[in-house]
Amino acid sequence: MKAALLSSGVPAARIVDLAHDLPAHGVREAAFLVREMAKAFPPETVHLVVVDPGVGGRRQAIAIETNRGPVLIGPDNGVLVPLAEALGVRAVHRISGSKLLRRPRVGTTFDGRDLFAPAAARVAQGLRASALGPPTTLRRYSVPTPKRVPTGALGEVLHVDRFGNLITNVPSRWLGRNVSRLRVTVGRSRRRMVPFATSYEALGRGVLGTLGSSFGLVEVAVGEGRAADRLDARVGTPVTLDWRPRPRVRGEKDNSARPRKRR
């Protein structure tokens, strides 16, 4: 892909790599990360994203013009949608290979090199995205959203980073400032009372706990360890966070204030 960009005249100093270590076929995880990592780039940016398990199939190749300026290029499988919505969708165009390619394609399994990179290079050189092909509609897609419940929140793992930390979709701000401990259930693992720490150092080596991640989301981590391995978790694993007491049911007796008998 870089060879295709460079041979199309894009200066090497302007190519910025965001990630190459995402799981194969992981459209949901890539969609989340692209939105979080790319939305702060300047207006003249062209974002090229290729997580494309449907390459060569019926999915469209698209270019998205956004209200804030950047153009997004990649497959219409949902991977571009969260970032496009964050930047504001102005127009969507289907990339036409017949208008773009200067030489015959080799196979149908590497659109990143053969189609998307040349399209991104042309836009970076000043070509309007509308010149890549006709208008089309964008496939609907969204990153899973958390749910508030009386005791806390229900969510899921959006991303497992290379350290094995579990980034959930529950906003850290939901916990407020006074929470120092909470109960966590990840997948089929047992419910655990863990700290809500301010740093990995504060968490301590080998200690399972939670933090407010750099994404502004609750992260489940093990100090100098891998929470994903300890909890057998992956992208999509459900997570329950409880930081509020369970509400009393009408008629239920409250025995918490009764003095205990001494033995």
N, C-alpha and C positions, 0 to 999 in steps of 0.2 A: 504493500500500500504506500509506503514512503517512497519507493522507487517511482510509483505512478505519479505521486504528487510532485516529486522533484523533476521528473521528466516533463511534467506539464508546466513547469516554470514557477512553482511555489518556493520561495526562499527557505532554506533549512532552518534558519533562526526563528521562523514563525510557526513551525510545527511544534505543538505542545502535546505531550502524551499524558493522558489522564489515568488510564489503567490498562494493563494487559493480563492481569491475573484473575479475572472474574471467571466463575465456573462456566463451563460450556453450556450453551442453551439457556442460560439464566436470564431471561428477558426481564422478569420482575425485579431482580436484584440490580441489574444494570440500569433499569429505568429509574429506580430510586437514586442510585449513586450519580448518574448523569445529571439529574435534576439538582442534587445537592452540590456537586462539584463544579458544574458548568454555568450556573445562573449568574455568577458574579463576573464573568468575562466581559470585555468591552463590546460595544455595539457592532463593530466591524468584524467580529469573530464568525467563522464558519465552523460549526460543530459537525464532525463526521463520526457517526456511531455505527458500529457493525457488531451486533449480537444477533445472529440471523439464522436460526435453525430451519427456516423455511426457504433458504436460498434456492433459486432455480424453480420455485413453485409459483403458486398463485398470488402470493403477497406482492403488493406494489413496492416499487422503489420511489421514494418521495423526497421532495425538498420543501421545507416549511419556512415561510417568511414570518418573522415575529414583529410585534409592535415595538419591542425595545431594540430591534436592529439585527441581532444575530440570525443567521440562516442555519437550519438544521437539516442534515442530509443522512439518510439511512433507510432501513426497511420499515414498512408500515405494519409492524407487528406489536406496537405499543411502546417500544423502547424509547421513542422520542416524545411521547405524549406528555408525561409529567413536566419535562423541561419546557416544552412548547406552551403548555398552559401557564407555567410560571412566568414566561416571557410575553405571553399574549399571542394568540394565533391570528395572523393577518390573512394569509393565503396558503394553500397547499397545492403543490404541483406534482404530477406523476413524471418521473424522469424517463425520457424516451431515449433509449440507446441509439436508435437510428439517427437522432439529431446530434448525438454527443460523441460517439466512438469514431476514432479515426483509423482504427484497424480492427480486423475481425476478432471476435471474442474467442478465448480458448476455454472450452468447457462451460459449465453453468454453475460451478460450485464456489466461485470466488468473486462475488459481486463487489466486495470491498475493494479489490484491486482493479477489476475490469470496468466497473460502473460508478460506484460511489466516490472513489478517490478522484477520477477524472472530473466528475461533476463538481466536487468540492473545489478542485483546483480552478475550474473555470469561473466559479462564483467568486473565489478569492481574488481573481484577476479582474473582476468588475462586471462579469456577466450577470444579468438579472435572473433570479431564480425562475421567473415566468418563462424564460427562454429555454428552460430545460425540458418542458413538456406541458401538456394541457392541465387545466385545473382538475382537482379531484377532491374527494372527501377523506377525512382522517378517521382511521379506525378508533373507536372509543376504547379507552383504557384508563385505569386509575390505580394508584398505589393503595393497598389496603389501609383502611382507617381504623383507629382504635375506638373502643366504646367505654364510656364512663358507666360505672356501676356504683351502688351505695358504699361499697367498701374500698373502691379504688378504680381499677381499669382492666379491661380485657383487650389484649392486643396480640401481636405475633412478631416473629423475628423477620426483619426486612433485609438484614445484611450480616454476614459473618466475615469479619475482617481477617487478615492473615495471622493475627495473634490469637484467633479463636474467640474474640469478644463478640457478644450477641447484641446487635443494635436493634432495638424494638421500635415499633411505631407509636409508642406512648410518649407524648411530650413531657419533658422534664418539669416544665412549669406547672403541670397538673399536681405535682406533689407538694408545692408550696415550699416555704422556707424552714418549717419546723420539723420536717420529717427526717429522722436520723436512722430509723430502722423500718423495714417493711417485710411482708411475707411475699415470697416469690414462688410461683409454680411454673415450670417450663416443660411443656409437653406432658409426658407420662411420669416425670420425676415427682418425688414427694414434695409437699409444700415445705418451704424453709423460711425461717426468720433470718434475714441478712441485713447488714448495714447498708445505708445509702451514704457512700463516702464522697469526699471532695476531691480525691485523687487516687491513683493506683498506689502511691506510697502510703496514704492513709489507710487504704484497704488492707495492706499487708500481704506478704508472700504466702501463696497457697490458700488465701481466704476468698471464699465466694461472696460476692456482694454486687451492689449496683452503683452506678454513677450517672451523672448527667453528661452525655457524650457531646462531642464537638458538633454533632448534627442537631443539638437541642432536644435529643430523644433519650429515654432511659436506656442504659446499656447494662447488660448482665456480664460480669467479668470475674476472672480469678486472678488475683495478684501474681504476676509472673507465671501464669499458667493459662490453660485453654478451657474456657467455660463451655465451648461447643463440645469438646470431648467429654468433659465431666458430666454434662447434662444430656448428652446424645441429641444435640439440637442442630437444626439446619434452617435455611430460609423457609418460612412458612410454618414453623413450629409455633403452636399457640403459647401465649404467655399470660399469666394472671398476676397482677400486682395488687396487693391489699395493704393500704396504709391507714385506713380508717377502721374503727371498731364496727363489728357487725350490728346493724340496727336491731333493736328489740322488737319482738312480735307482740302485738296486743294480748295481754293476759299472761305473758311469760313472766315468771318470777325472776327477780334480780337478787341473786345471792351474793353478789360481789361485796356488799357492805356488811354482811353478817360476820360477826367475830367467829373465828375458828376455835373449837374446843381444844384446850391443851391436853396433851397426852402425858 
